[in-house]
Amino acid sequence: MARPSPRVRDLLPELPADHGQRIVVGIDPGTQVVGYGAVVDRRDGPVLLAAGALRAPQGASVPQRLAFIREELDDLLRCLRPAAVAVESGFSGRNPATALRIGEGRGVALAAAAQACSEVHEITPAEVKKALVGNGQADKGQVAQMVAHSLSLAEAPRPLDASDALAIALTLLSRERFAARTAASR
């Protein structure tokens, strides 16, 4: 099976264990394309570290695609050394076969995250949309625009899988900040 290039381990520098920054990774799971987005959690706001999409080889069987995605996610998480990983959850669609495939991709992402990091979260698409846009029914374009705004970027990262993954990471940061403010006010 031919591997697509470039590999994630060739694109990202491996951060030293003592880099001292809190990194949060968002994952938009799939069985053909998996979006990833990493942000550095800074006091003055999140900063983009990395974003992109892992693309399984065309024509590969489902087990081969899942194995490829797992290997790439393992490399990604090893390089970035995140403090937390958030994976999109709760996909429901009209087509049960599609929902099942997405579930397989989510399982691979959750397993890779759990192996690499002790803090793993699941976030629903509606929570992401509500946190970033203020509307749980927002479309992908609106979410991508708010990702760009939140990270002070001229335009949203492409492909949309990467923007979606960054939105997931930003939602986790928003959730954590809200919980911290709530706890501090008690």
N, C-alpha and C positions, 0 to 999 in steps of 0.2 A: 504494500500500500504506500503510495507516494505521499509524502507529508507536504502540506502547504508551507510556504515560507513567507515571512520570517517567523521563527519560533519566538514565543514570549520571552524565553530566557536570553535570547539574543538582543532583545529590545530594551530590557530593563537592567539597570545595575543592581547588584545584590547589596542591600543596605547592611551595614554592620549591626551586630546585635545591640550595641550600645549607642545607636544613633540618637536616642533621646527624644524622639518625636512620636506623638500618638497618631497612628495611621489607621484610617477606617477604609475598608474595601467594600464596595457594593457589587453584587453579582446579579445580572439579569440572565437567568438560566434558559437553556434550550438544548436541543440535541444536534443542531447543525451549527448554530451561531450562539455564542455566549458573550454577553457584554460584561465588561469589567470597568470599574472606576475606583480610583484610590484618591483620597484627600488627606491632607495633613490638618489635624485639628489644632488650630492656633487661637489664641485669645481674641485676636482681632478679626477672626473669621476663617473659614476653611480655605485651603489653598490646593489647587489641582496638583496632584503628583503624577498620575498616569491614568490613561483611559484608552480603551480600544475594544476590539472584538476578537475572540478566538473562533476560528473557522475550521470545522472538521473537513477532512478531505472529501471532495465530491465523489460520489459513487461508493463510498464506504458503507458497510453494513451498520445497523444501529449499534451493535456491540462494539465495533471498531471505532465508531464516532464517539461513543461514551468513554471508551478507553483513552482516546486521544484527548478529549476534553478534560478528563481527570488528570492526565499527565501534565497538560498545559496549566490547569488550575494549581496543581501541586507546585510547579515551577514558579508561577506568578506569586503565590502566597509565600513561598520560601524566599523569593527575592525581596518582597515588600515588607515582610515581617509585621503584619497588621496587629493592632491591639484588639480590633473587632472586625467581624465580617457580617454583613447583612445580605440575605438572599431573598429575592422576591418570592412571595408565596401566594396561595389562594387563587391560582388561575382557574377560571371556569369558562368553558366555551360550549358551543352547541354541538361540537363534534367530540364525542367521547374518545376517539382514537387520538386526536390532537391533545386533549387534556392528559391522556395517559403518557404520551411522549414527553410532554412538558414535565410531568411528574417524574419521569425517569431522569431528565436533565437536572431537575431540582435535587433529586436524591444524590446524584454525583456531586453537585455543588455543595450540598450540606455535608457530605462525607469528607470532601476535601477541606472545607472550612473547619470542621470539627477536629480534624487531624492536625491542622496548622495553628489553630487558635482556640483559646478556652472560652472566648466570648463570641457566640454565634447567635444571630437574631434573624427572625423571619418577619418580613414587612409586606403587607398587602398592597396591590396596585392602588387601591382607593386611598390608603393612608399616605402613599407617596404623593398622589395628586393633591390631596387635601393639604398636606404639609407644605408643598412647594407653590401651588397655585391658589389654594384656598377653596378648591372645588374638587370633590371626589370623582367628578365626571369629566375632568379636563382631558384634552386630547394630547397625543405625544408631542406635537409641535409646541403647545403651551408649556408642557413640562420641560422640554429642551430649552426654550427661551428662559425659563426661570433658573435652570441649571447654569446657563451662561451668565445670567445676572448675579446669581449667588456666588459664583467663582470669579467675578469680574473679568469675564472673557468677552472678546468682541463678537464671537458667535459660538453656538453650541457645538460641542465635540461631535464628530461623526464617526461611525454610523450612529443611528438612533439607539442601537443596542448599548453603545458606550454612554450616551446621554442618560438613558434609562438607568444604567448601573450607577452612574454618578448621582442621579436623583435618589436612588435607594440609599447610598452612603450618606447623602445630605439629610435625608429623612431620619436616619438613625441618630445623627448628630443633633438634629432638632429635638427628637424625642428625649435624648439624654439631657440636653440643656433645659428643657421644660421640667423634667424630673428633678434636676438639681435646683432650679429656682423654686419649685414647689416645696422641696425638702428644706431649703434654706428659709422659707417664709413661715415654717411651722414653729 
